[in-house]
Amino acid sequence: MSAQQRSGSTLAVHLAQPRKARYAFAMTATPLSHLAHPGARIAVRVTPKASRERLTEEEGVIRAYVTVPPEDGKANVAVQKLLAKAVGLAKSRLVLVQGHKSRDKVFEIT
């Protein structure tokens, strides 16, 4: 037992317990942080009304699965939030530039 654990610090407890991920990423997917530079455009294929939210990248194609229906832009907002989390940016930095009513969307990083 370390001195930090004996002193009542909860740091060791937080590090020992795995955090439950809010978003599921496929194990074969590469991290998308390499796409996070201003002016980059990210093409995404969207599947609304999925059973769970996740983001996958297979053979260079990014696919987003969101649980919300494609009504009143709800799916667009969900994809924006999911993609921002994967890239490591604020969702306000991702702008939907193409595909407002399509399954194929293009987001630009500002």
N, C-alpha and C positions, 0 to 999 in steps of 0.2 A: 504494500500500500504506500503510495507516495505521500509526501508532506502536504501536497495540495488537496488530496482526497481526505486526509485526516483533518484539515483545517475547515472542512465543511463546504468547500467549493463544489459547485455542481458542474463545473467544466468537464470533468472526466465522465460524468453521467451523460452529458449531451453528446460527447464524442463517441461513447460506447454504444449508444442506441442509434440504429440507422433511422434516418428520416424517411417518412413515407412520401414518395414523389407524387406531386399533384398531377403531373402530366406524364404519360407513359411514352417512351421513345423506343422504337425497335432496337434490338440489340445490334443489328447489322448497320444501323444508321450511324453516320459520322456526325460529330458535333457541327452545328451550323454557325458557330462563332466566326469561322473564316469568311463568312459572307457579310459580316458587319462592318462595311465601310461605306461612307456617304456616296450616294449615286448608284449603288448596286441595285439591280433589279432581280427579284426572286420570283420565279414562276412556281405556282402551287396548283395542284389538282385537288379539289375539295370533294369530300363525301359527307353531305349533311345527314342528320338523323341516324348517326352511327350509334352503336351500343356503348362506346366509350370514346373519350377524346384521346387522340394520339397523333403523332407526327412521325412519318417514316421517310426515308430516303433510300430508294432502290435504283441502281443504275443511273444515278444523276437526276432522277425525277423525285421531287418532293411531293408527298401526298399528306393531306390533312384530313383527319376524321374528326368531326364535331358532332355533338349530341343534339344541337338545336336545329329546328327546321329552317329552311331558307325563306323566311318570311320577314319582311320589313328590314332587311339587312342584318338580322340577328346572326346568321351564319357568318357573314363577313366580319362582324365584330369578334366572334369567337375565334375565327381563323387568325385574325390580326393579333389577338391576345396570345394564342398558342404559339404563333410564329415568333412574336416578340420575346417570349420566354425562352424559346429554343436558341434564338440568335443572341440573346443577352442584351436586348435594348428595351427602352421604354416603348410602349405601344404607340405613343404619339409620334415616334420617329418612323413608323411604318405607314406609308400612304398607299392605298389601293388605287392604282392608276389604270388598270384594265380588268374587265371581267366582273363588273358590279352585279350582273344578273346571270353569270355563267359559272360553270364548275371550274373552269380554268381561269386562274386569277394571276395578276402580276402586281407585286408590291414593290415599292421603291423606298430605299432608306434615305431619309433626309438628314 
